[in-house]
Amino acid sequence: MTASDWDDESGQEPTGGQLRERLEQTLKQNKALESELVGLKASQVIEAEGLKFVKAEDLAGVPLADLSTKAKAIEAERQATRIEVLKDIYREQGVSEEQLTAAVAEFQGTKPGASAADFAALTRLGSVGGSTPPKVDVSQLHGMELAKWAMEQAAAKGH
């Protein structure tokens, strides 16, 4: 770049203050664009990985190269917290420690680690005469809905 590339409309070279202002504006614009890009990429990662407990906002400020790793870590952490809350609810309902694993597995679907994809597969099987799918896709329940469902299940079993 030559000095003439930096000339303002008056035909004079910009002062140090003007250059500083242009630099700050450019840096601010770059930061806003980077933030927007991370948000878009985060949404793509969340959708592509099928993550249920991660939001694009959770990945704000994460370098692009680390988005997938960080998103999976957040998902695992939140899933573990969710299971611990579920176990606490079952314990409060009087479910014994021996029955706890089975109750949690039932909550998750048909087996430990069941996913929304497993639920969809069971639904398809049920429609062609296979096993009966659960009435509720519990993998999609959160917060109070999750707690209410768990208490209903425990009450229905007479625990």
C-alpha positions as CSV (number, residue, x, y, z in Angstrom):
1,M,0.0,0.0,0.0
2,T,1.2,3.5,-0.8
3,A,0.6,6.6,1.3
4,S,-1.9,7.7,-1.3
5,D,-4.1,4.6,-0.5
6,W,-4.5,6.1,2.9
7,D,-5.4,9.6,1.8
8,D,-8.7,10.9,3.0
9,E,-11.2,12.8,0.8
10,S,-9.3,16.1,1.3
11,G,-6.3,14.7,-0.5
12,Q,-4.1,14.9,2.6
13,E,-2.4,12.0,4.3
14,P,-4.4,10.9,7.4
15,T,-3.0,11.8,10.8
16,G,-1.9,9.2,13.3
17,G,-5.2,9.7,15.2
18,Q,-7.3,9.1,12.0
19,L,-5.3,5.9,11.2
20,R,-5.8,4.7,14.8
21,E,-9.6,5.3,14.4
22,R,-9.7,3.4,11.1
23,L,-7.8,0.5,12.7
24,E,-10.1,0.4,15.7
25,Q,-13.2,0.4,13.4
26,T,-11.7,-2.4,11.3
27,L,-10.8,-4.4,14.4
28,K,-14.4,-3.9,15.8
29,Q,-15.9,-5.0,12.4
30,N,-13.6,-8.0,12.2
31,K,-14.6,-9.1,15.7
32,A,-18.3,-8.7,14.9
33,L,-17.9,-10.8,11.7
34,E,-15.9,-13.4,13.6
35,S,-18.6,-13.7,16.3
36,E,-21.3,-14.0,13.6
37,L,-19.3,-16.7,11.8
38,V,-18.7,-18.7,15.1
39,G,-22.5,-18.5,15.7
40,L,-23.3,-19.8,12.3
41,K,-20.7,-22.6,12.4
42,A,-21.8,-23.5,16.0
43,S,-25.4,-23.9,14.7
44,Q,-24.1,-26.2,11.9
45,V,-22.0,-28.3,14.3
46,I,-24.9,-28.6,16.7
47,E,-27.3,-29.7,13.9
48,A,-24.8,-32.0,12.2
49,E,-23.8,-33.8,15.5
50,G,-27.4,-34.0,16.7
51,L,-26.6,-32.3,20.0
52,K,-29.7,-31.6,22.1
53,F,-28.3,-29.7,25.1
54,V,-26.0,-27.2,23.4
55,K,-26.9,-23.8,22.1
56,A,-24.9,-21.7,19.7
57,E,-24.5,-19.1,22.5
58,D,-22.7,-21.7,24.6
59,L,-19.9,-21.7,22.0
60,A,-19.4,-17.9,21.8
61,G,-15.8,-17.1,21.8
62,V,-14.6,-20.7,21.0
63,P,-12.1,-20.9,18.2
64,L,-13.6,-22.3,15.0
65,A,-11.2,-25.3,15.1
66,D,-12.4,-26.3,18.6
67,L,-16.2,-25.9,18.0
68,S,-17.0,-29.6,17.6
69,T,-14.9,-30.7,20.5
70,K,-16.2,-28.1,22.8
71,A,-19.8,-28.7,21.7
72,K,-19.5,-32.4,22.4
73,A,-17.9,-31.8,25.8
74,I,-20.8,-29.5,26.8
75,E,-23.3,-32.0,25.5
76,A,-21.7,-34.8,27.6
77,E,-21.6,-32.6,30.7
78,R,-25.2,-31.6,30.4
79,Q,-26.3,-35.2,29.7
80,A,-24.5,-36.4,32.8
81,T,-26.1,-33.6,34.9
82,R,-29.5,-34.6,33.5
83,I,-29.0,-38.2,34.4
84,E,-27.9,-37.2,37.9
85,V,-31.0,-35.1,38.4
86,L,-33.1,-38.0,37.1
87,K,-31.4,-40.4,39.6
88,D,-32.1,-37.9,42.4
89,I,-35.7,-37.8,41.4
90,Y,-36.0,-41.6,41.3
91,R,-34.3,-41.8,44.7
92,E,-36.7,-39.3,46.2
93,Q,-39.5,-41.5,44.8
94,G,-38.1,-44.5,46.7
95,V,-36.5,-46.4,43.8
96,S,-33.8,-48.6,45.2
97,E,-30.2,-48.4,44.1
98,E,-30.5,-51.8,42.4
99,Q,-33.6,-50.6,40.4
100,L,-32.0,-47.2,39.6
101,T,-30.0,-48.4,36.6
102,A,-33.0,-50.1,35.0
103,A,-35.2,-47.0,35.7
104,V,-32.7,-44.7,34.1
105,A,-32.3,-47.0,31.1
106,E,-36.0,-47.1,30.7
107,F,-36.1,-43.3,30.9
108,Q,-33.5,-43.0,28.2
109,G,-35.5,-45.2,25.8
110,T,-35.1,-49.0,25.5
111,K,-31.5,-49.3,26.7
112,P,-28.8,-47.3,28.4
113,G,-27.5,-44.7,25.9
114,A,-30.6,-44.7,23.8
115,S,-30.8,-41.7,21.5
116,A,-33.5,-39.8,19.6
117,A,-32.4,-41.9,16.6
118,D,-33.2,-45.0,18.6
119,F,-36.6,-43.6,19.4
120,A,-37.3,-42.8,15.8
121,A,-36.3,-46.3,14.8
122,L,-38.6,-47.8,17.4
123,T,-41.4,-45.6,16.2
124,R,-40.9,-46.9,12.6
125,L,-40.8,-50.5,13.9
126,G,-44.0,-50.0,15.8
127,S,-45.7,-48.7,12.7
128,V,-44.9,-52.0,10.8
129,G,-45.8,-54.3,13.7
130,G,-42.6,-54.4,15.6
131,S,-42.1,-53.6,19.2
132,T,-44.2,-50.8,20.8
133,P,-42.3,-47.6,21.1
134,P,-42.5,-45.5,24.2
135,K,-45.4,-43.0,24.3
136,V,-43.1,-40.1,24.9
137,D,-39.7,-39.3,23.4
138,V,-38.1,-38.6,26.7
139,S,-34.8,-37.6,25.1
140,Q,-36.6,-34.4,24.2
141,L,-37.9,-33.6,27.7
142,H,-36.1,-30.9,29.7
143,G,-36.4,-29.2,33.1
144,M,-39.8,-29.5,34.8
145,E,-41.2,-31.7,32.0
146,L,-38.4,-34.2,32.6
147,A,-39.0,-34.2,36.4
148,K,-42.7,-34.5,36.0
149,W,-42.4,-37.5,33.6
150,A,-39.9,-39.2,35.9
151,M,-42.2,-38.8,38.9
152,E,-45.2,-40.1,36.9
153,Q,-43.1,-43.2,35.9
154,A,-42.1,-43.9,39.4
155,A,-45.6,-43.4,40.7
156,A,-47.0,-45.7,38.0
157,K,-44.6,-48.5,39.1
158,G,-45.7,-48.1,42.7
159,H,-42.3,-47.2,44.0
